[in-house]
Amino acid sequence: MADHGRTVQSLDEDPSTGIMDQLKHLIIMIVAIRNSLGPAKLISQARGKSMKDGPVSSRKQPGRPCKLYPFGKYHPPNRYIENNILDITESGASDFIEPCHEYKTFNNTTTKIQTMNKFTYEVICFATACMNSRTNGTIHFGIGDEPLDTYGQVLGVVVEDREAYANELKSAIDRCFGYKHKHIAQICIKPPRFVSVLNKNITSSDKCVIEVDIVPDSAICGENIFHTYNKDTKKARKKAKGKGNVNPETKPQKQFFVRDGGSSSDFFAEEKKYNQFVQPDHIKKLTQLRKQSEEKQLKVIKSSTQGLRLSLEEDPSPGIMDRFKHQKKKTVEILNFLRPAKLNIQARGISTKEEPLSSRKQPGRPCKPYPFGKYQSTNRYIVKNYFDIIESGASDFIEPCHEYKALIFTPDEKKIYKFIYEVIRFAAACMNSRTNGTIHFGIGDKPHGEVLGVVVEDREAYANELKSAIDLYFEHKHKQIAQKCIKPPRFVGVLNTNDTTSDRCVIEVDIVPDSVICGKNIFHTFGLVKDKKEVNGKETKPHKQFFVREGGSSPDFLKRAELLEKYNQFVEPDHIKQLTQLHKHSEEKHLNVIKVSTQGSRLSEMITGGSLSLDKSHFERYVIVTNKSHPLQFKSLGFLGELNPTVILDFDPESAEHGLQCHFKQQSTVSVHLPAKYKITEGVEDIANKLELTRNTSWVFCNGGIEDEVPSEIDEWLMDKGASIRDEISFLCQNDVLQNERFLVIFLLLSTVSDEMDPLVETFCTFYQELKGTEQILCICDNENAFISWRDLIDARCEIDISSRCIYELSLAEVNGTILSLFSKHRLSKNFLTCGGGGKVHLKESVEQSLNALEVHCVKPREKLDFNTVMPNLCSQIKLMYVPIWSLLDTFRCAFLRDCNADFTEVAEQVVTLLMYGHEEQVPRVPVLLMIDDFDDNNKVSDLQQVIDKECAKKGIQGMAAEVIPLESPTNGSNSQVTLQQKSGYTILTQ
C-alpha cells in the first residue's frame, strides 16, 4: 500500500496516474488467473488449499458469488444466502461515490455488552475514516474476514434486539465525537440495516447481516476534519470525576482514522502522516474532489435499457460460466426426476414421515412498509409478518424514519386520543428534526415490527380528530404549516396468513416537513398530555413542549431540567439555519434523479413475439398466472379481456367473492374449475373438449375459494395442492392442447411475492421445466420492489436471472394502455398519451372533454401540422426545416391553447391534469408541450408560466427546471420568433 505522502501527491496531480495504473495491472492479473482457473480452484488456491485432495464431490465447495445490498437503501427486499460470497473485496476510497467496504465476522464475542461494544467501536472507527477520506462506505457485520478461510463469506449473526443497536450507536456517536462535530456525524452515519440471511436451502433463518452506511456529503462535512475520543477512557474519566479523583491516565485518547486500503488506520499515532493529511490545502483539495464527484453523479440520467443489459455487461469468465452451466444442467436433471413437491421437501431436508407442517410453529416473514407518501398503492400487510426495518431517527432527511405503536392493548374509548397524542408528538419531532417520517399503529414494538393490525370502525373520525388536534396543540402561527406537513391517515389492509381478508388494518401517518413550508421555524406544542384527565375541574395553563427525533424515540427537550441544555443548543439560529440548508440540499439532490424507461417498447415486443401488433401476434394463446388483487387495480386491467386468455391460474382464494374473477366475469364468459380436473386420466383432446378450453376462458382456482375447497396457508400449500397444479401445467404444455412455442405464459404479479414457499415460485419452476426455458414466459410486476423480490426468489431457486423477461417500471395503467394500443381497433377508436419509451396510457373521452381549454394531440394517426423551427440543444442550436407535430408525440404530450384569452388559472389546472394523467402519485416522465399562437403581449407567456408553476407546487409536483431557449422560425420569408420555454414538467411553444 502506498504511503500517505504519495496519496497526498496523487490528489494534487491526476488521480488516475499512479493508483489507476496499479489497479489496472492488478485487474489484468486477476482476470488472467480467473480465466485459467475455475472459481472453486481459484478460491481454494487463494486460501492455501490443494486441488489434489480428492474429487470435487468430496470437497466442501464455497457458496455462489452474490451482490451487496443496495447502498443507502433500506426498503429493497434483497436478502443474502448463507455461505455465498460477496463479489467485491474490502477496499479503500476510489471515486468518493462508489462505497468502500469492510467486513467483520462478529461471532467471537461472549456477552451482549462485548458484542455491542465491538459493534459501536468498529462502526465509529470505520465511519470516521470514511468521513476524513470523504468516501462513501459500508461496514458489514456477519461477513467473514479471515483471509485464508471465510473471507467475504455470508455467515450472519443472531440479533435479538435490533433497536438496541440503533440506540447504542447514536449514543456512541455523541460520546466519541467532539461537540462541534456530533451533529455532522449523526447525519453522515446512517442507522444500522439488518439484512436477512436465508439458509442454503432457501428457507428462513434467524440470522442477519448488520450493515451501516456512511455518506460524508460535501455540503455536510465541508472542510472539517474529524477526531474521535476513545469512549472507554472517556466514560472512565466521567466516572472518576463523579468521585472527585480524576486520574490523568483516564484522559480520553484522541484518534484520527483514515481509510488506508481495506482498513482504517489511526494517523494520530503517526505524526508525519497525520501532519501531511490535515494540511489545509490537502483537505480543501479532498473536499473539492468529493464535491465534483457528487455533481458528476447528479448529472447522470438513469436510463433503463434492459433489453441491451446482457450484452452491455462484462462477460463473465469461462470458469464461472462453465460451473454455472454444470450446476444448471444438474438441477434440470433432478427436476426431471423428481416432482417439484418432492424436490422442495428434499431440498429442505424434511422427511415426509415427519409431523405435518401445520403442527410446527412457523415464524412470520419479513416485509416492507407501505410506500412513503402514497395512498393509491395496492400493498397490504399479512398478520404476523414483521417489518424488516427498525424504529429509527433522522438519516438523510428524505429516507423516512419510523415509529411503531401496537394500539391493540388500548381500550376502545381511548384509542383515538392515544392516536392523536402519538401522531402530534412524532410529527412535531420530525418537523423540528427536518426529516420525513411515518408512524404506524397496529405494528408491535414487542416483538419489534410485528404486524398485528387494529379494528377501526369509523375511519373518517380519525382523520377529522387529527385535523382538529393540529389546530389545538400547535401555535397559531404554525397551524397552517403543521396541516401541510402532517398528511391524512392511511389505512392499510391486513390479510390473514392464508391470504384471506380480515377486518384489521394498520393506521399510518406520513410527515413531510418540506423546506419551503417549514423554513427556519421551530415548532413547539402546548398542552399535549399522554392521558386525557381533568385536573380537579380547574383550568391550568398548557405546558410548553419541544419534541425532537433521537434514535427510535421523540423526547421532549423541555420536560426535564437536565435536557434544557440540549434544547438551547438545538434552537440556536446557526444550528437551525444549518439544519434547514442540509434538508433543502437533500431535497434538491433527491429531485435531480430523472428516470427514463424503455419498457413500453419491450412490453410491446415481448407480448406480440416481435410483431408489435396483437392482430398479427406470434402467440395464438395466452395463459395468465396471477395472485391477490386489489380493487384499485381493476380499472387498469382491461387488457385481460382483450387478450382473451385461454386459462387463468388464480391463487387468490377470494377472487370469486370480490377479486379479479368477480370483476372479469362481468365482461367475459368464464368456466370455473379446480386444478384436479386437468389431471390426465384419458386422452388430452377429450379432456380439453370437456373443459371447453377453446370456447371460454378457463378460470382455475389454485388455492381454494370454490366448491368448499379450503384455502391453504403458504407453508401448507405445497403439500395440499402442489401436485394438482403440477398436473394442470403438464396438461396445458401438451402440444395437442396448446401448440408449443405459440402460447405465452404471463405472470401477472398483482401483489408482492416475498416468500420462497409462495405457490407462484413453485408454479414458475414447473413452467420453466415444462417449457425448457423462459422464452415463453413474461412477468409483469406492480412495482420495482415487487420485481426485485421476485427476481431474487427465482434466481435462488432456479439459478437464472429473469430480469430480461420482466416489466416493472410501468404502472398498471401504462401496461394497460400499451397493450390496448397494439390492437388496430383501439388505435382507431381510442386516444392514447405517451408515457415515454414506447409506453402509453389510454386517455378517457370524459377526461379529454374536460380539458376544454386545450386541443390535445394523442398518439394515433392524425393530420400533419408543420413547424419550420429550430429544435434546441443545450450547447448549440440545430436547424430542422420540417418538424411535423406527430414526430413530437412520443417525446411530449402535445396540446394547443384554443383561446389565448382564456383564464390562466383554468389553463394551468388543465395543463397539470394532462401532465399527471396516468402518473398518479408518481413523478411524470414526459413533459407537456403547450403550443400557443398569436399572443399579443409577450409578457403573457411569463404570466402563464407563473400560474402553471403555482399549480404544480399546489399539487406537489417538483423537478428540475430546464432552460428557456429562444428559437428562430422563418415564416413566409420573415424572421418571426418561435420560443420553446421549458419548466418543470411542461413546455410552452409560442410564435
SULPE-V938480 format. One record per residue. N is the residue number from 1. RES is the residue in three letters. D_FIRST is the distance of its C-alpha to the first C-alpha in Angstrom with 2 decimals. Layout:
{{N:RES:D_FIRST} {N:RES:D_FIRST}}
//
This chain:
{{1:MET:0.00} {2:ALA:3.84} {3:ASP:6.49} {4:HIS:9.25} {5:GLY:11.64} {6:ARG:10.06} {7:THR:9.99} {8:VAL:13.60} {9:GLN:14.52} {10:SER:13.59} {11:LEU:15.87} {12:ASP:18.66} {13:GLU:18.45} {14:ASP:18.37} {15:PRO:15.45} {16:SER:15.77} {17:THR:15.53} {18:GLY:11.88} {19:ILE:9.98} {20:MET:13.17} {21:ASP:13.67} {22:GLN:10.49} {23:LEU:11.63} {24:LYS:15.13} {25:HIS:14.48} {26:LEU:12.87} {27:ILE:15.87} {28:ILE:18.31} {29:MET:17.30} {30:ILE:17.66} {31:VAL:20.97} {32:ALA:22.25} {33:ILE:21.74} {34:ARG:23.19} {35:ASN:26.17} {36:SER:27.02} {37:LEU:26.68} {38:GLY:28.32} {39:PRO:26.24} {40:ALA:27.81} {41:LYS:26.99} {42:LEU:23.38} {43:ILE:22.81} {44:SER:24.80} {45:GLN:22.87} {46:ALA:19.50} {47:ARG:21.16} {48:GLY:22.50} {49:LYS:26.03} {50:SER:28.53} {51:MET:30.46} {52:LYS:33.57} {53:ASP:34.33} {54:GLY:37.11} {55:PRO:38.15} {56:VAL:36.11} {57:SER:38.77} {58:SER:38.44} {59:ARG:34.69} {60:LYS:33.13} {61:GLN:31.49} {62:PRO:28.62} {63:GLY:29.59} {64:ARG:29.38} {65:PRO:26.42} {66:CYS:27.12} {67:LYS:26.19} {68:LEU:25.14} {69:TYR:27.81} {70:PRO:28.16} {71:PHE:26.08} {72:GLY:28.34} {73:LYS:31.34} {74:TYR:33.67} {75:HIS:36.61} {76:PRO:35.53} {77:PRO:36.94} {78:ASN:33.80} {79:ARG:33.43} {80:TYR:31.14} {81:ILE:32.54} {82:GLU:31.84} {83:ASN:29.55} {84:ASN:28.35} {85:ILE:24.63} {86:LEU:22.74} {87:ASP:21.64} {88:ILE:18.23} {89:THR:15.16} {90:GLU:13.61} {91:SER:11.54} {92:GLY:10.59} {93:ALA:12.71} {94:SER:13.90} {95:ASP:17.39} {96:PHE:18.33} {97:ILE:21.16} {98:GLU:19.65} {99:PRO:18.89} {100:CYS:15.68} {101:HIS:16.56} {102:GLU:16.43} {103:TYR:18.81} {104:LYS:21.06} {105:THR:23.67} {106:PHE:25.99} {107:ASN:28.77} {108:ASN:28.66} {109:THR:30.44} {110:THR:34.12} {111:THR:35.75} {112:LYS:35.78} {113:ILE:34.84} {114:GLN:31.76} {115:THR:30.80} {116:MET:31.30} {117:ASN:29.48} {118:LYS:26.39} {119:PHE:26.58} {120:THR:26.99} {121:TYR:24.36} {122:GLU:21.61} {123:VAL:22.84} {124:ILE:23.04} {125:CYS:19.49} {126:PHE:18.12} {127:ALA:20.69} {128:THR:20.07} {129:ALA:16.35} {130:CYS:17.42} {131:MET:20.25} {132:ASN:18.32} {133:SER:15.72} {134:ARG:18.86} {135:THR:17.81} {136:ASN:20.09} {137:GLY:19.12} {138:THR:20.86} {139:ILE:20.61} {140:HIS:22.62} {141:PHE:24.69} {142:GLY:26.27} {143:ILE:23.46} {144:GLY:22.22} {145:ASP:18.83} {146:GLU:19.36} {147:PRO:16.95} {148:LEU:19.82} {149:ASP:22.72} {150:THR:22.98} {151:TYR:19.63} {152:GLY:20.57} {153:GLN:24.22} {154:VAL:26.82} {155:LEU:28.43} {156:GLY:29.99} {157:VAL:31.43} {158:VAL:35.01} {159:VAL:35.61} {160:GLU:39.14} {161:ASP:39.01} {162:ARG:36.71} {163:GLU:38.17} {164:ALA:37.20} {165:TYR:33.48} {166:ALA:33.95} {167:ASN:36.11} {168:GLU:33.96} {169:LEU:30.85} {170:LYS:32.94} {171:SER:34.20} {172:ALA:30.76} {173:ILE:29.63} {174:ASP:32.71} {175:ARG:32.09} {176:CYS:28.43} {177:PHE:28.25} {178:GLY:30.21} {179:TYR:33.58} {180:LYS:32.91} {181:HIS:29.91} {182:LYS:31.44} {183:HIS:33.04} {184:ILE:29.97} {185:ALA:27.94} {186:GLN:30.85} {187:ILE:30.70} {188:CYS:26.94} {189:ILE:26.70} {190:LYS:28.90} {191:PRO:31.22} {192:PRO:30.08} {193:ARG:30.90} {194:PHE:32.32} {195:VAL:31.95} {196:SER:34.49} {197:VAL:33.65} {198:LEU:36.28} {199:ASN:37.18} {200:LYS:36.55} {201:ASN:40.17} {202:ILE:39.65} {203:THR:41.66} {204:SER:40.74} {205:SER:39.04} {206:ASP:38.72} {207:LYS:34.91} {208:CYS:32.56} {209:VAL:28.90} {210:ILE:28.33} {211:GLU:26.11} {212:VAL:25.49} {213:ASP:24.53} {214:ILE:23.11} {215:VAL:24.40} {216:PRO:23.75} {217:ASP:26.37} {218:SER:26.45} {219:ALA:30.17} {220:ILE:29.61} {221:CYS:26.60} {222:GLY:27.62} {223:GLU:25.78} {224:ASN:25.65} {225:ILE:22.87} {226:PHE:23.09} {227:HIS:23.32} {228:THR:24.45} {229:TYR:26.69} {230:ASN:26.63} {231:LYS:29.50} {232:ASP:30.84} {233:THR:31.48} {234:LYS:32.81} {235:LYS:35.27} {236:ALA:36.28} {237:ARG:36.99} {238:LYS:39.11} {239:LYS:41.00} {240:ALA:41.67} {241:LYS:42.85} {242:GLY:45.39} {243:LYS:46.79} {244:GLY:47.00} {245:ASN:44.77} {246:VAL:41.29} {247:ASN:39.09} {248:PRO:36.60} {249:GLU:34.06} {250:THR:34.12} {251:LYS:32.80} {252:PRO:30.21} {253:GLN:26.66} {254:LYS:24.76} {255:GLN:21.24} {256:PHE:18.81} {257:PHE:16.24} {258:VAL:13.50} {259:ARG:11.51} {260:ASP:7.84} {261:GLY:6.88} {262:GLY:9.91} {263:SER:10.97} {264:SER:12.78} {265:SER:12.13} {266:ASP:15.25} {267:PHE:14.74} {268:PHE:18.45} {269:ALA:17.93} {270:GLU:15.85} {271:GLU:18.36} {272:LYS:16.54} {273:LYS:13.77} {274:TYR:16.64} {275:ASN:18.99} {276:GLN:16.77} {277:PHE:16.15} {278:VAL:19.84} {279:GLN:21.32} {280:PRO:24.00} {281:ASP:23.10} {282:HIS:19.52} {283:ILE:20.89} {284:LYS:23.64} {285:LYS:21.44} {286:LEU:19.32} {287:THR:22.69} {288:GLN:24.14} {289:LEU:21.43} {290:ARG:21.91} {291:LYS:25.65} {292:GLN:25.56} {293:SER:23.74} {294:GLU:26.41} {295:GLU:29.20} {296:LYS:28.00} {297:GLN:28.01} {298:LEU:31.51} {299:LYS:32.89} {300:VAL:32.10} {301:ILE:35.32} {302:LYS:34.95} {303:SER:37.10} {304:SER:38.01} {305:THR:38.76} {306:GLN:38.62} {307:GLY:40.91} {308:LEU:38.20} {309:ARG:35.30} {310:LEU:35.26} {311:SER:35.33} {312:LEU:32.64} {313:GLU:30.07} {314:GLU:27.71} {315:ASP:29.56} {316:PRO:28.31} {317:SER:27.63} {318:PRO:30.82} {319:GLY:29.70} {320:ILE:29.48} {321:MET:32.71} {322:ASP:34.57} {323:ARG:33.72} {324:PHE:34.84} {325:LYS:38.00} {326:HIS:38.81} {327:GLN:38.45} {328:LYS:40.47} {329:LYS:43.19} {330:LYS:43.37} {331:THR:43.69} {332:VAL:46.52} {333:GLU:48.34} {334:ILE:48.32} {335:LEU:49.45} {336:ASN:52.33} {337:PHE:53.38} {338:LEU:53.13} {339:ARG:54.52} {340:PRO:51.90} {341:ALA:53.42} {342:LYS:53.17} {343:LEU:49.65} {344:ASN:48.48} {345:ILE:50.08} {346:GLN:48.75} {347:ALA:45.17} {348:ARG:45.40} {349:GLY:46.82} {350:ILE:50.14} {351:SER:53.40} {352:THR:56.35} {353:LYS:58.46} {354:GLU:56.63} {355:GLU:58.00} {356:PRO:57.83} {357:LEU:54.86} {358:SER:57.14} {359:SER:57.75} {360:ARG:54.10} {361:LYS:52.51} {362:GLN:50.03} {363:PRO:47.44} {364:GLY:47.18} {365:ARG:44.60} {366:PRO:41.86} {367:CYS:42.92} {368:LYS:41.96} {369:PRO:43.84} {370:TYR:46.30} {371:PRO:44.75} {372:PHE:44.52} {373:GLY:47.22} {374:LYS:49.15} {375:TYR:52.70} {376:GLN:53.52} {377:SER:50.84} {378:THR:52.34} {379:ASN:49.89} {380:ARG:51.54} {381:TYR:50.43} {382:ILE:51.48} {383:VAL:52.76} {384:LYS:50.59} {385:ASN:47.40} {386:TYR:44.76} {387:PHE:42.44} {388:ASP:38.78} {389:ILE:37.77} {390:ILE:38.51} {391:GLU:40.44} {392:SER:38.08} {393:GLY:37.92} {394:ALA:36.77} {395:SER:33.44} {396:ASP:33.22} {397:PHE:37.00} {398:ILE:37.66} {399:GLU:36.65} {400:PRO:39.74} {401:CYS:39.78} {402:HIS:42.23} {403:GLU:44.88} {404:TYR:47.13} {405:LYS:50.76} {406:ALA:52.87} {407:LEU:56.24} {408:ILE:58.15} {409:PHE:59.17} {410:THR:60.66} {411:PRO:64.45} {412:ASP:65.56} {413:GLU:67.35} {414:LYS:64.20} {415:LYS:61.65} {416:ILE:61.98} {417:TYR:61.71} {418:LYS:58.64} {419:PHE:57.17} {420:ILE:58.04} {421:TYR:56.66} {422:GLU:53.26} {423:VAL:52.88} {424:ILE:53.81} {425:ARG:51.49} {426:PHE:48.52} {427:ALA:49.32} {428:ALA:49.61} {429:ALA:46.26} {430:CYS:44.54} {431:MET:46.34} {432:ASN:45.31} {433:SER:41.67} {434:ARG:41.82} {435:THR:40.50} {436:ASN:42.07} {437:GLY:43.35} {438:THR:45.67} {439:ILE:47.87} {440:HIS:49.19} {441:PHE:52.52} {442:GLY:53.16} {443:ILE:49.60} {444:GLY:49.35} {445:ASP:47.05} {446:LYS:47.96} {447:PRO:46.89} {448:HIS:44.28} {449:GLY:44.63} {450:GLU:47.45} {451:VAL:49.85} {452:LEU:53.29} {453:GLY:55.21} {454:VAL:58.22} {455:VAL:61.71} {456:VAL:62.61} {457:GLU:66.24} {458:ASP:66.26} {459:ARG:63.05} {460:GLU:64.63} {461:ALA:65.36} {462:TYR:61.67} {463:ALA:60.97} {464:ASN:64.03} {465:GLU:63.39} {466:LEU:59.79} {467:LYS:60.96} {468:SER:63.62} {469:ALA:61.23} {470:ILE:58.85} {471:ASP:61.81} {472:LEU:62.86} {473:TYR:59.68} {474:PHE:57.83} {475:GLU:59.02} {476:HIS:61.48} {477:LYS:59.24} {478:HIS:56.42} {479:LYS:58.53} {480:GLN:58.08} {481:ILE:54.30} {482:ALA:54.11} {483:GLN:56.34} {484:LYS:53.92} {485:CYS:50.74} {486:ILE:52.21} {487:LYS:52.89} {488:PRO:55.85} {489:PRO:55.39} {490:ARG:54.37} {491:PHE:55.92} {492:VAL:53.80} {493:GLY:55.79} {494:VAL:55.01} {495:LEU:55.84} {496:ASN:56.93} {497:THR:54.81} {498:ASN:57.02} {499:ASP:56.30} {500:THR:59.69} {501:THR:60.36} {502:SER:60.79} {503:ASP:62.39} {504:ARG:59.21} {505:CYS:56.61} {506:VAL:53.58} {507:ILE:54.20} {508:GLU:51.26} {509:VAL:51.09} {510:ASP:48.34} {511:ILE:47.51} {512:VAL:46.29} {513:PRO:46.08} {514:ASP:45.80} {515:SER:44.67} {516:VAL:47.69} {517:ILE:50.02} {518:CYS:48.56} {519:GLY:47.69} {520:LYS:47.03} {521:ASN:49.56} {522:ILE:49.18} {523:PHE:51.27} {524:HIS:53.49} {525:THR:55.79} {526:PHE:59.14} {527:GLY:61.11} {528:LEU:58.81} {529:VAL:59.58} {530:LYS:58.42} {531:ASP:61.98} {532:LYS:64.86} {533:LYS:67.58} {534:GLU:70.51} {535:VAL:70.58} {536:ASN:74.27} {537:GLY:75.42} {538:LYS:74.22} {539:GLU:72.15} {540:THR:68.91} {541:LYS:66.59} {542:PRO:63.51} {543:HIS:60.45} {544:LYS:57.40} {545:GLN:54.05} {546:PHE:50.53} {547:PHE:48.22} {548:VAL:44.43} {549:ARG:41.95} {550:GLU:39.86} {551:GLY:38.00} {552:GLY:40.63} {553:SER:43.61} {554:SER:45.55} {555:PRO:46.60} {556:ASP:49.36} {557:PHE:48.16} {558:LEU:51.81} {559:LYS:52.91} {560:ARG:52.19} {561:ALA:52.11} {562:GLU:48.66} {563:LEU:47.21} {564:LEU:48.87} {565:GLU:45.93} {566:LYS:43.70} {567:TYR:46.44} {568:ASN:46.65} {569:GLN:42.91} {570:PHE:42.90} {571:VAL:45.90} {572:GLU:44.76} {573:PRO:45.24} {574:ASP:41.71} {575:HIS:40.25} {576:ILE:42.62} {577:LYS:41.87} {578:GLN:38.10} {579:LEU:38.74} {580:THR:41.05} {581:GLN:38.65} {582:LEU:35.80} {583:HIS:38.27} {584:LYS:39.52} {585:HIS:36.05} {586:SER:35.36} {587:GLU:38.73} {588:GLU:38.12} {589:LYS:34.71} {590:HIS:36.40} {591:LEU:39.27} {592:ASN:37.21} {593:VAL:36.40} {594:ILE:39.01} {595:LYS:39.44} {596:VAL:41.22} {597:SER:42.49} {598:THR:44.04} {599:GLN:45.22} {600:GLY:48.85} {601:SER:48.91} {602:ARG:47.14} {603:LEU:49.69} {604:SER:52.55} {605:GLU:51.29} {606:MET:50.59} {607:ILE:53.79} {608:THR:55.99} {609:GLY:54.24} {610:GLY:53.54} {611:SER:57.07} {612:LEU:56.26} {613:SER:59.74} {614:LEU:61.04} {615:ASP:64.46} {616:LYS:63.14} {617:SER:60.28} {618:HIS:59.02} {619:PHE:59.36} {620:GLU:62.89} {621:ARG:62.12} {622:TYR:59.67} {623:VAL:58.73} {624:ILE:57.27} {625:VAL:55.29} {626:THR:54.95} {627:ASN:54.54} {628:LYS:55.51} {629:SER:56.62} {630:HIS:57.19} {631:PRO:60.32} {632:LEU:58.27} {633:GLN:57.11} {634:PHE:60.61} {635:LYS:61.23} {636:SER:58.27} {637:LEU:59.26} {638:GLY:62.19} {639:PHE:60.49} {640:LEU:61.08} {641:GLY:64.83} {642:GLU:64.45} {643:LEU:62.33} {644:ASN:65.17} {645:PRO:62.95} {646:THR:64.56} {647:VAL:62.98} {648:ILE:61.08} {649:LEU:59.30} {650:ASP:59.25} {651:PHE:57.38} {652:ASP:58.76} {653:PRO:61.63} {654:GLU:63.12} {655:SER:63.13} {656:ALA:66.91} {657:GLU:67.62} {658:HIS:65.57} {659:GLY:62.68} {660:LEU:62.04} {661:GLN:65.01} {662:CYS:67.36} {663:HIS:66.23} {664:PHE:66.20} {665:LYS:69.67} {666:GLN:71.21} {667:GLN:70.24} {668:SER:70.45} {669:THR:72.34} {670:VAL:70.34} {671:SER:71.14} {672:VAL:69.61} {673:HIS:68.53} {674:LEU:66.68} {675:PRO:64.30} {676:ALA:66.74} {677:LYS:69.09} {678:TYR:66.64} {679:LYS:66.65} {680:ILE:67.97} {681:THR:71.31} {682:GLU:73.27} {683:GLY:72.81} {684:VAL:69.96} {685:GLU:72.32} {686:ASP:74.84} {687:ILE:72.22} {688:ALA:70.99} {689:ASN:74.61} {690:LYS:75.27} {691:LEU:72.17} {692:GLU:73.15} {693:LEU:69.60} {694:THR:70.58} {695:ARG:72.96} {696:ASN:71.13} {697:THR:67.59} {698:SER:67.09} {699:TRP:65.42} {700:VAL:63.98} {701:PHE:63.20} {702:CYS:60.34} {703:ASN:60.13} {704:GLY:63.76} {705:GLY:65.62} {706:ILE:68.85} {707:GLU:71.66} {708:ASP:70.78} {709:GLU:67.43} {710:VAL:65.25} {711:PRO:61.64} {712:SER:58.93} {713:GLU:55.90} {714:ILE:52.57} {715:ASP:52.07} {716:GLU:55.60} {717:TRP:55.94} {718:LEU:54.49} {719:MET:57.06} {720:ASP:59.93} {721:LYS:59.68} {722:GLY:56.84} {723:ALA:59.15} {724:SER:61.62} {725:ILE:58.94} {726:ARG:57.77} {727:ASP:61.39} {728:GLU:61.76} {729:ILE:58.66} {730:SER:59.74} {731:PHE:63.14} {732:LEU:61.87} {733:CYS:59.70} {734:GLN:62.76} {735:ASN:63.54} {736:ASP:67.18} {737:VAL:66.17} {738:LEU:63.43} {739:GLN:62.93} {740:ASN:59.53} {741:GLU:57.04} {742:ARG:59.55} {743:PHE:58.66} {744:LEU:55.62} {745:VAL:54.39} {746:ILE:53.18} {747:PHE:51.30} {748:LEU:52.26} {749:LEU:50.10} {750:LEU:52.04} {751:SER:50.14} {752:THR:46.61} {753:VAL:46.06} {754:SER:43.53} {755:ASP:44.47} {756:GLU:43.82} {757:MET:47.49} {758:ASP:48.90} {759:PRO:51.80} {760:LEU:50.41} {761:VAL:47.34} {762:GLU:49.77} {763:THR:51.96} {764:PHE:49.14} {765:CYS:48.16} {766:THR:51.80} {767:PHE:52.22} {768:TYR:48.95} {769:GLN:50.36} {770:GLU:53.85} {771:LEU:52.76} {772:LYS:50.05} {773:GLY:47.44} {774:THR:47.01} {775:GLU:48.79} {776:GLN:51.84} {777:ILE:49.99} {778:LEU:49.25} {779:CYS:47.75} {780:ILE:48.58} {781:CYS:46.78} {782:ASP:48.08} {783:ASN:44.68} {784:GLU:40.96} {785:ASN:40.27} {786:ALA:43.03} {787:PHE:41.44} {788:ILE:37.99} {789:SER:39.70} {790:TRP:41.92} {791:ARG:39.18} {792:ASP:37.05} {793:LEU:40.11} {794:ILE:41.19} {795:ASP:37.73} {796:ALA:37.59} {797:ARG:41.16} {798:CYS:41.53} {799:GLU:37.95} {800:ILE:38.68} {801:ASP:37.50} {802:ILE:40.68} {803:SER:39.20} {804:SER:40.97} {805:ARG:44.28} {806:CYS:44.03} {807:ILE:45.39} {808:TYR:44.06} {809:GLU:43.57} {810:LEU:47.33} {811:SER:49.62} {812:LEU:52.64} {813:ALA:54.81} {814:GLU:52.76} {815:VAL:52.87} {816:ASN:56.62} {817:GLY:57.24} {818:THR:55.14} {819:ILE:56.99} {820:LEU:60.41} {821:SER:59.85} {822:LEU:59.57} {823:PHE:63.30} {824:SER:65.62} {825:LYS:68.20} {826:HIS:65.73} {827:ARG:64.43} {828:LEU:68.01} {829:SER:69.10} {830:LYS:66.05} {831:ASN:63.81} {832:PHE:60.03} {833:LEU:57.37} {834:THR:53.96} {835:CYS:50.87} {836:GLY:48.51} {837:GLY:46.93} {838:GLY:50.26} {839:GLY:50.95} {840:LYS:54.39} {841:VAL:56.36} {842:HIS:60.13} {843:LEU:61.86} {844:LYS:64.87} {845:GLU:68.14} {846:SER:68.85} {847:VAL:65.56} {848:GLU:66.17} {849:GLN:69.66} {850:SER:68.36} {851:LEU:66.30} {852:ASN:69.58} {853:ALA:68.25} {854:LEU:65.94} {855:GLU:66.59} {856:VAL:63.67} {857:HIS:62.74} {858:CYS:61.34} {859:VAL:59.59} {860:LYS:62.64} {861:PRO:64.94} {862:ARG:66.48} {863:GLU:68.11} {864:LYS:65.85} {865:LEU:65.68} {866:ASP:64.39} {867:PHE:62.49} {868:ASN:61.99} {869:THR:58.81} {870:VAL:55.44} {871:MET:52.59} {872:PRO:49.68} {873:ASN:46.17} {874:LEU:43.96} {875:CYS:43.19} {876:SER:46.52} {877:GLN:49.97} {878:ILE:51.02} {879:LYS:54.74} {880:LEU:56.10} {881:MET:59.88} {882:TYR:60.64} {883:VAL:58.99} {884:PRO:61.16} {885:ILE:60.59} {886:TRP:59.98} {887:SER:56.82} {888:LEU:55.36} {889:LEU:56.29} {890:ASP:53.05} {891:THR:51.00} {892:PHE:53.18} {893:ARG:55.84} {894:CYS:58.61} {895:ALA:61.66} {896:PHE:64.39} {897:LEU:65.84} {898:ARG:69.52} {899:ASP:70.96} {900:CYS:69.39} {901:ASN:71.57} {902:ALA:70.33} {903:ASP:69.12} {904:PHE:65.43} {905:THR:64.71} {906:GLU:66.10} {907:VAL:64.23} {908:ALA:60.93} {909:GLU:61.55} {910:GLN:62.26} {911:VAL:59.24} {912:VAL:56.95} {913:THR:58.85} {914:LEU:58.24} {915:LEU:54.55} {916:MET:53.99} {917:TYR:56.35} {918:GLY:54.67} {919:HIS:51.55} {920:GLU:52.78} {921:GLU:49.99} {922:GLN:47.47} {923:VAL:45.96} {924:PRO:48.11} {925:ARG:46.31} {926:VAL:49.18} {927:PRO:50.76} {928:VAL:54.50} {929:LEU:56.00} {930:LEU:59.06} {931:MET:61.41} {932:ILE:63.97} {933:ASP:66.84} {934:ASP:69.38} {935:PHE:67.92} {936:ASP:70.35} {937:ASP:67.94} {938:ASN:64.28} {939:ASN:63.51} {940:LYS:64.41} {941:VAL:61.17} {942:SER:59.17} {943:ASP:61.50} {944:LEU:61.01} {945:GLN:57.22} {946:GLN:57.36} {947:VAL:59.60} {948:ILE:57.33} {949:ASP:54.28} {950:LYS:56.18} {951:GLU:57.11} {952:CYS:53.49} {953:ALA:52.45} {954:LYS:55.39} {955:LYS:54.26} {956:GLY:50.62} {957:ILE:49.43} {958:GLN:46.38} {959:GLY:44.02} {960:MET:42.75} {961:ALA:45.61} {962:ALA:45.63} {963:GLU:46.92} {964:VAL:50.65} {965:ILE:51.45} {966:PRO:54.90} {967:LEU:56.09} {968:GLU:58.96} {969:SER:61.58} {970:PRO:64.46} {971:THR:67.47} {972:ASN:70.88} {973:GLY:69.76} {974:SER:68.80} {975:ASN:65.48} {976:SER:65.40} {977:GLN:62.14} {978:VAL:60.28} {979:THR:57.53} {980:LEU:54.77} {981:GLN:53.57} {982:GLN:50.78} {983:LYS:50.08} {984:SER:48.19} {985:GLY:49.64} {986:TYR:52.69} {987:THR:53.73} {988:ILE:57.00} {989:LEU:58.52} {990:THR:61.44} {991:GLN:63.81}}
//
